[in-house]
Amino acid sequence: MKLTTEHSTNNMELQDGSHIAVIGGGPAGSFFSYFALDFAQRFGLDIHLDIIEAKDFNKIGPAGCNHCGGIVSESLIQMLSAEGIVLPSNVIRRGIESYTLHLEQGTHVIETPLKEQRIAAMFRGFGPLGSSDSELLSFDNHLLDLCQKMGANIIIDRVTEAKRTEDGIILRTKNNQEKKYDLVVGAVGLNPNTLNLFKSISPKFESPGTTKTYICEFEMPGEVIDEYFGNSMHVFLLNLPHIKFGALIPKGNYVTLVLLGSEISKDIVENFMNSKAVKDCFPPDLDLNKVTTCHCFPKVNIRGARSAYADRVILIGDSASSKLYKNGIGAAYMTGKAAAKTVIFNGVSKKDFNKYYQPVCRELNLDNALGKFIFMVTSVIQKSSYLKSSMLKTVNKEQRRMGQNRRMSAVLWDTFTGSAPYKDVFFRCLHPAFLASLGGSMVQVLFNKNSTK
Amino acid sequence: MKKNLLGRLYKDGETVIKQGEVGDCLYVIQEGKVEVYNELGDQEVKIAELGNKEFFGEMGLFEKDVRSCTVRAVGDAKILTIDKRNFYKTIQKDPTLAYRLLEKMSFRLREANKKVF
């Protein structure tokens, strides 16, 4: 068996000629590759980087899909733009400029502060079954193209074996290729088989905790979507068991349904779809079964992995730590970039990862702990019509007045879009002005209720 | 102009930022072009034309001074605003976010030097 890499070193720092393998060409793998190549170029380091991805993101339907809600958050869009990564119009299926909050008590539209389209709705693959517009591009493929332009080598193959040697990691693929690398980066999402592969080269690694969610695509003419959904993400906070959050996201000729909660099943989905608030969003004569093109029950990361790194091995994105329920692509950016900075500027030893990479994962995990608390409070609100009416009243009052101090709207916006860390949301909820405004609405709702009686 | 782009749509000739006004946002062109003018008394001198992925308004991020130029859309342009607060919060955690900004500012300084000397 021939080893194709001639360069190898015992040194735990990358050097000219070092070889990096990135397993997985999703956003985490692409962000790592893009920034590693960018930093290496700035630093004057000549590295070789292979991205090994089994999927072809140009394929229509599940074959080219990475099973995701497909939202790039407001904060990530701003950061990517500042980095020079601008998403083209054929990747963005719709620019989102507001969200519509649906409760049993009513509906309210909350707009972005500057009335700009600042959230991108896209498809990770080419699109759902039935997609035909050849002008459109997959988000994952677009990022891979950027990496290729930066000098990455894309290999369409599946890694089947990883073996540690004294001075590197040898990877073997399904096509019987074998190569030794100075660093192996795992960006394999939550795929259990590939995650197990990492246990052989990082024995202390423990896979992330997961739960099952639901994603479904409805195909409709663009003008119907414009009329019923507009450029708004529709968010549902309904008193339904097992559902923490539901959203309908318009994208081109499709509307994506995302349901988050605990172990979402077919019955839970049916219960949600049959609720009045959801039915009212769609045209009255539309048979949803006929326009459903594809659906899936993908897993999401709800607990960070343990020991997501070892000498010459690092896991990123969903394979390591993600953001609870929201902005998984933002977490892929954070972990991918943090890993890229570490390997280029510091080194590839376990010690380097522990010092420079782990704090980013720890921050995400700590933030998720607060996120769990926020969603626990949200579950209490979901069950109480009194609290939901008070919340809606506060939002109504805020949206009527001018100015930036729309505290409840901003808290809801950041909770549902994942734009800000849960820590920010949590502390903003403790602000006296926020509490006073909500308290005032609660008194008013209570007073109105008593008057009606 | 394609409807799927992010940011705000500026029509041909519409002013994005005005010289002398206070502003603290950075702007990134998602698609389209803008022209940058320096107002000298009653006259306007065109000093640059910027296109896709380029940014402007960066001085507003670092200085408390008024805008030094006027920027207008040439044809329809979709432009995304980057908030000063968000930018600073992020850059505090990840200073590498400023690499591109520094690179561009350095390039603009070099170009300005060429014109002066």
Contacts between the chains, C-beta under 8 A, distances in Angstrom:
chain1	res1	chain2	res2	distance
A	35	B	96	7.8
A	39	B	96	7.3
A	42	B	99	6.8
A	75	B	86	6.4
A	75	B	90	7.7
A	77	B	6	6.0
A	77	B	80	7.0
A	78	B	80	7.1
A	78	B	82	4.8
A	78	B	83	7.1
A	78	B	86	5.9
A	78	B	87	7.5
A	79	B	90	6.0
A	79	B	97	6.6
A	81	B	28	4.0
A	81	B	30	7.5
A	81	B	55	7.8
A	81	B	80	5.3
A	81	B	82	6.4
A	82	B	26	7.1
A	82	B	28	6.9
A	82	B	55	7.5
A	82	B	82	5.9
A	82	B	87	6.9
A	82	B	97	5.8
A	82	B	100	6.8
A	82	B	101	7.0
A	83	B	97	6.8
A	83	B	100	6.1
A	84	B	53	5.6
A	84	B	100	5.3
A	86	B	28	6.8
A	86	B	30	5.6
A	86	B	52	6.8
A	86	B	53	4.8
A	87	B	6	7.0
A	88	B	31	7.8
A	89	B	2	3.7
A	89	B	3	7.9
A	89	B	4	4.4
A	89	B	5	5.0
A	89	B	31	6.7
A	90	B	4	7.7
A	92	B	4	4.3
A	92	B	5	6.7
A	92	B	6	6.5
A	93	B	4	6.4
A	94	B	4	6.1
A	95	B	3	7.6
A	95	B	4	6.0
A	95	B	5	6.3
A	95	B	6	4.9
A	95	B	7	7.8
A	114	B	8	7.2
A	114	B	81	5.7
A	115	B	8	7.3
A	116	B	6	7.4
A	116	B	7	5.5
A	116	B	8	4.6
A	116	B	80	6.8
A	116	B	81	6.2
A	117	B	5	7.4
A	117	B	6	5.0
A	117	B	7	6.4
A	117	B	8	7.6
A	118	B	6	6.1
A	118	B	7	7.4
A	118	B	80	6.9
A	119	B	6	7.9
A	120	B	6	6.0
A	252	B	4	7.9
A	337	B	94	7.0
A	337	B	96	7.4
A	341	B	96	6.4
